[in-house]
Amino acid sequence: MTSPGPDELVVTQASPGDWPVIRGWAADEGWNPGTSDGPSFFAQDPEGFFLGRIGGEPVSAISVVNYGDDYAFLGCYLVRPDLRGRGYGFATWKTALAHAGSRTVGLDGVPAQQDNYRRSGFELAHRSARFSGVVPEAALREPAPGVRPVTAADLPAVTAYDSACCPADRPRFLESWLTTPGHRALVRVTRGRVTGYGVVRPGREAPRVGPLFADTADDARALLTALAAGAPGEAVAVDVPGTNKEAVALVEGLGLTPSFETARMYTGPVRAFAQERVYGITTLELG
């Protein structure tokens, strides 16, 4: 029997009710998505998620989430394993990418797909690696002056700090990300000024840290150890950009080890941002 071709694929916007399907596929790939990510993802761009269906059955997924007028991020690019190689993924890709319009689009993809992404106009910016492991108990006992939970009063300052560390402003996403049940958000304040913040959230395989933004390696270490202290003895995972050598040295010094690599790629220029403050990427799905 001939399998349905990509011309029979129906691609429509996904709803929050479809998120468990997408999250399940991502988890099966070993991506360890956060178990409570969905509401924050849809808060940023409710129209940015897509499912491809054959005969009403989901077979493919992708997200193209818009940030303002100039930037979008592509993620959740998935095809059900038993239906790969039939053109469903690329058909879904083409339909969803139109959602970005003329915006520069970024993605964090596996290096094996770089050539395919390059053919679609993406160019490599840097590589990243996921580091995971149990932070040593001795490090968890280190005092971390100035580190405390993010409060509602901190939101303007944390949002401004976040904007300086990203290619786009994302207040809608951030307001949800900082307050979602199960997420722990910490800020470091030094002499009345924010010098970093971080979030840890539950994942299927291990709690995920992201973002981890900080002025210095000392700020990042104080935040990372405080975040890990919330689950002592449990492994944590953080996606570290290879361009930040201090970030790599920090996680290696805490005994975390790399498990897999991704490639940050863009279709065009992005606004300047403080890449040296990025010790941990927020999420591979939304940048």
C-alpha positions in Angstrom: 0.0 0.0 0.0 1.4 3.4 -1.0 1.9 5.8 1.9 0.3 9.2 1.7 2.6 11.8 0.2 3.5 15.2 1.6 0.8 16.8 -0.6 -1.7 15.1 1.6 -0.3 16.6 4.8 -2.4 19.2 6.5 -0.4 21.7 8.5 -2.4 23.8 11.0 -1.6 25.9 14.0 -1.2 23.9 17.2 -3.1 24.8 20.4 -1.9 24.4 24.0 -4.0 21.2 24.0 -1.6 19.8 21.4 1.5 20.6 23.4 1.7 17.2 25.2 2.1 15.4 21.8 4.9 17.7 20.8 6.6 17.5 24.3 6.3 13.7 24.2 8.0 13.4 20.9 10.8 15.8 22.1 11.2 13.8 25.2 11.5 10.6 23.2 14.3 12.2 21.3 16.2 12.7 24.5 15.8 16.5 24.5 14.5 16.5 28.0 12.0 19.3 27.6 10.7 21.0 30.7 7.5 19.4 31.9 5.9 22.8 32.5 7.2 24.8 29.5 4.1 24.9 27.4 2.2 27.9 28.9 5.3 30.1 28.7 6.0 29.1 25.1 2.4 29.9 24.0 2.4 33.1 26.0 5.1 34.5 23.8 3.4 33.6 20.5 0.1 31.6 20.6 0.2 31.4 16.8 3.8 30.1 16.5 3.2 26.3 16.9 2.3 23.9 14.1 1.3 20.3 13.7 1.2 18.3 10.4 -1.5 15.7 10.2 -2.3 12.8 7.8 -5.9 11.7 8.1 -6.3 13.8 11.2 -3.4 12.0 12.9 -0.4 14.1 14.1 2.8 13.2 12.3 5.0 16.3 12.4 5.6 19.4 14.4 7.5 22.7 14.4 7.5 26.0 16.2 8.4 29.4 14.7 7.9 31.9 17.5 8.0 35.6 16.8 9.7 38.1 19.0 8.8 41.6 17.9 9.2 42.8 14.3 12.7 41.6 13.7 13.4 38.2 15.2 11.9 34.7 15.4 13.1 31.4 16.7 12.5 28.0 15.2 12.3 24.9 17.4 10.4 21.6 18.1 11.2 20.4 14.5 9.9 16.8 14.8 8.5 14.0 12.7 7.1 10.8 14.2 10.0 8.2 13.9 8.0 5.6 11.9 7.0 8.2 9.3 10.4 9.9 8.6 11.8 10.1 5.1 8.5 10.9 3.4 8.7 14.6 3.1 6.4 15.5 5.9 9.0 17.4 7.9 10.1 19.7 5.1 6.5 20.3 4.1 5.7 21.3 7.7 8.9 23.5 7.8 8.0 25.4 4.7 4.5 26.2 5.9 5.5 27.2 9.4 8.5 29.3 8.3 6.2 31.7 6.5 4.9 32.8 10.0 8.2 34.6 10.5 7.7 36.8 7.5 10.9 38.9 6.9 12.3 38.4 10.4 15.7 36.9 11.0 15.2 33.4 12.3 17.4 31.6 14.8 17.5 27.9 15.8 19.5 25.5 18.0 19.8 22.3 15.9 21.8 19.1 16.0 25.1 19.5 14.1 24.2 16.6 11.8 21.4 18.8 10.3 23.6 21.8 9.7 23.9 21.2 6.0 20.2 21.0 5.6 19.6 24.2 7.6 22.3 25.9 5.6 20.4 25.1 2.4 17.5 26.9 3.9 19.5 30.0 4.5 20.8 29.5 8.1 24.5 30.2 9.0 26.4 28.9 12.0 26.9 31.4 14.8 28.3 29.1 17.5 28.1 25.7 19.0 26.6 24.8 22.4 26.8 21.7 24.6 24.5 20.4 27.2 26.3 19.8 30.5 24.7 17.7 33.2 25.6 16.1 36.5 25.3 16.4 40.3 26.7 19.6 41.7 29.1 18.7 44.6 27.6 19.1 48.0 30.6 21.3 49.1 29.7 23.8 46.4 26.0 23.8 47.5 27.1 24.9 51.0 29.0 27.9 49.6 27.5 31.2 50.8 25.9 33.1 47.9 25.4 36.7 49.1 22.9 38.7 47.2 21.1 35.7 45.7 17.4 35.5 46.5 14.1 34.5 44.8 12.8 36.8 42.1 9.8 38.9 43.3 7.2 40.8 41.4 9.0 44.0 42.3 12.1 42.6 40.5 10.3 42.0 37.2 11.2 45.3 35.5 14.9 45.1 36.4 15.1 41.4 35.5 13.3 42.0 32.2 15.7 44.8 31.3 18.7 42.5 32.2 17.2 39.7 30.1 16.8 42.0 27.1 20.5 42.9 27.2 21.4 39.2 27.0 19.1 38.3 24.1 18.6 39.1 20.4 15.1 40.3 21.2 12.9 41.6 24.0 10.6 38.9 25.4 8.5 40.3 28.3 5.5 38.1 27.7 7.5 35.0 27.8 9.6 36.1 30.7 6.6 37.1 32.9 5.3 33.5 32.5 8.7 31.8 32.7 9.5 33.4 36.1 6.2 32.6 37.7 5.2 29.2 36.3 4.5 26.7 39.1 7.5 24.4 39.5 10.0 27.0 38.2 12.5 28.5 40.6 13.8 31.9 39.6 16.7 33.5 41.5 18.3 36.9 41.0 21.6 38.2 42.3 21.7 41.8 43.4 25.0 43.5 44.2 25.0 47.0 45.6 21.4 47.5 44.5 22.0 46.3 40.9 21.0 43.1 39.2 24.2 41.2 38.3 22.5 38.0 37.1 19.5 35.7 37.3 18.7 32.1 36.6 15.7 29.7 36.5 15.6 26.0 37.1 12.6 23.9 36.1 11.6 20.2 36.2 12.4 18.0 33.2 11.7 14.5 32.3 15.2 13.3 32.9 16.8 16.1 35.0 15.9 19.6 36.1 16.9 22.1 33.4 18.7 25.4 34.2 18.0 28.2 31.8 18.5 30.9 31.5 21.7 31.5 33.4 22.7 35.1 32.7 25.3 36.8 34.8 27.9 39.6 34.7 30.7 37.4 35.9 31.7 33.8 36.5 31.3 34.5 40.2 27.8 35.7 39.7 27.0 32.7 37.6 28.5 30.2 40.0 26.5 31.8 42.9 23.3 31.4 41.0 23.9 28.0 39.6 24.9 26.5 43.0 21.8 28.1 44.6 19.6 26.7 41.9 21.0 23.2 42.3 20.7 23.5 46.1 17.0 23.2 45.6 17.4 19.6 44.6 20.6 18.3 46.4 21.9 15.1 45.1 19.9 15.4 41.9 21.6 15.9 38.5 20.9 19.2 36.7 21.4 20.1 33.0 22.4 23.4 31.4 23.0 24.3 27.8 26.3 26.2 27.6 27.4 28.3 24.6 30.9 27.2 23.5 31.8 30.9 22.9 31.7 31.6 26.6 34.9 30.0 27.8 34.2 31.1 31.4 30.9 29.3 31.3 32.4 26.1 30.1 35.1 26.3 32.8 32.4 26.9 35.4 30.4 23.8 34.7 33.4 21.6 34.1 34.8 22.9 37.5 31.6 21.7 39.1 32.0 18.3 37.6 29.2 18.5 35.0 29.9 16.7 31.7 28.7 17.3 28.1 26.1 14.9 26.7 25.2 16.4 23.3 26.0 19.4 21.1 23.8 21.9 19.3 24.5 24.6 16.7 23.1 28.1 17.0 22.3 29.3 13.5 20.6 32.5 12.1 19.2 33.4 8.7 20.5 37.0 9.0 21.9 39.6 11.4 20.6 39.9 14.9 20.9 42.9 17.2 24.0 43.1 19.4 23.6 41.5 22.8 25.8 40.6 25.8 26.9 37.1 24.7 29.5 37.1 27.4 26.8 37.2 30.0 25.1 34.0 28.6 26.3 31.2 30.9 23.2 29.0 30.1 20.8 29.2 27.2 17.2 29.6 28.2 15.8 26.8 26.2 16.7 25.1 22.9 13.0 25.3 21.8 12.7 29.1 22.1 16.2 30.4 22.3 
